[in-house]
Amino acid sequence: MVYSQLIIFIAYIIAGIFISFLFDFFRILRKCIKTNNLATYIEDTIFWIMVFLVLFFVSSKFKYMDLRFYNFFGLLIGGIFYFLTISKIIIKYGVKILSFFKKILKDFVNLCRIKK
């Protein structure tokens, strides 16, 4: 019994890390691509749907939808661990990579306009 609860707790820690990574992904997008309010609302909705799907998957896979305090505690620990360790690195390099591809796409579009 305790062993299965430990496995479930670890699964929720991993889910917390994954959700935090998704959050950083949307932060990177917002830093590189300026959007209006409607696009921001759509991005937020997509993020929360993805969070729901991750939690639904983990809950149904490991605990048959029975939520306990330690499940939420595991999510919190996973999120805190992610943000204290690799979040800044992910954002830093994610912004650089996305900005690089954004510049390449912009140059390609400009090149196509000249060819006409």
C-alpha positions in Angstrom: 0.0 0.0 0.0 2.7 2.5 1.0 4.8 1.4 -2.1 1.9 2.2 -4.5 1.3 5.5 -2.8 5.0 6.4 -3.3 4.7 5.5 -7.0 1.7 7.7 -7.3 3.4 10.5 -5.4 6.4 10.3 -7.8 4.0 10.3 -10.8 2.5 13.5 -9.6 5.9 15.1 -9.1 6.7 14.2 -12.7 3.3 15.6 -13.8 4.1 18.9 -11.9 7.4 19.1 -13.7 5.8 18.5 -17.1 3.0 21.1 -16.4 5.7 23.6 -15.4 7.5 22.9 -18.6 4.3 23.5 -20.5 3.9 26.8 -18.7 7.4 27.8 -19.7 6.7 26.9 -23.3 3.8 29.4 -23.3 6.0 32.0 -21.6 8.6 31.5 -24.3 5.9 32.0 -27.0 4.7 35.2 -25.3 8.2 36.6 -25.1 9.0 35.9 -28.8 5.6 36.5 -30.4 3.5 39.5 -29.4 -0.2 38.7 -29.6 -3.4 40.5 -29.0 -5.8 39.8 -26.1 -7.9 37.3 -28.0 -4.8 35.2 -28.9 -3.7 35.4 -25.3 -7.1 34.1 -24.1 -6.9 31.3 -26.7 -3.3 30.4 -25.5 -4.5 30.3 -21.9 -7.4 28.1 -22.7 -5.1 25.7 -24.6 -2.7 25.6 -21.7 -5.5 24.8 -19.2 -6.9 22.1 -21.4 -3.4 20.6 -21.6 -3.1 20.7 -17.8 -6.5 19.1 -17.5 -5.5 16.3 -19.9 -2.2 15.7 -18.1 -3.9 15.5 -14.7 -6.7 13.4 -16.1 -4.2 10.9 -17.6 -2.1 10.7 -14.4 -5.2 10.4 -12.2 -6.8 7.7 -14.3 -3.5 5.8 -14.9 -2.3 5.7 -11.3 -5.1 6.2 -8.8 -8.4 5.7 -10.5 -9.4 9.4 -10.1 -9.0 9.3 -6.3 -7.4 12.6 -5.4 -5.6 12.8 -2.1 -3.6 15.6 -0.5 -0.3 14.1 -1.4 -1.3 14.2 -5.1 -1.5 18.0 -5.0 1.6 18.2 -2.8 3.5 16.1 -5.5 2.4 18.6 -8.2 3.6 21.5 -6.0 6.9 19.8 -5.3 7.4 19.0 -9.0 6.6 22.6 -10.0 8.9 24.1 -7.4 11.7 21.7 -8.3 11.4 22.6 -12.0 11.3 26.4 -11.4 14.2 26.3 -9.0 16.4 24.2 -11.2 16.0 24.4 -15.0 13.2 26.9 -15.7 15.6 29.9 -16.3 17.8 27.8 -18.6 14.8 26.5 -20.6 13.4 30.0 -21.1 16.8 31.5 -22.0 17.6 28.9 -24.7 14.0 28.5 -25.8 13.8 32.3 -26.5 17.0 32.1 -28.4 15.9 29.1 -30.5 12.5 30.5 -31.2 13.9 33.9 -32.1 16.4 32.3 -34.4 13.6 30.4 -36.3 11.4 33.5 -36.3 14.3 35.5 -37.9 14.8 32.7 -40.5 11.1 32.7 -41.3 11.0 36.5 -41.6 14.1 36.4 -43.9 12.4 33.7 -46.0 9.2 35.7 -46.3 11.2 38.8 -47.3 13.1 36.8 -49.9 9.9 35.5 -51.4 8.5 39.0 -51.6 11.6 40.2 -53.6 11.3 37.3 -56.1 7.8 38.4 -57.2 
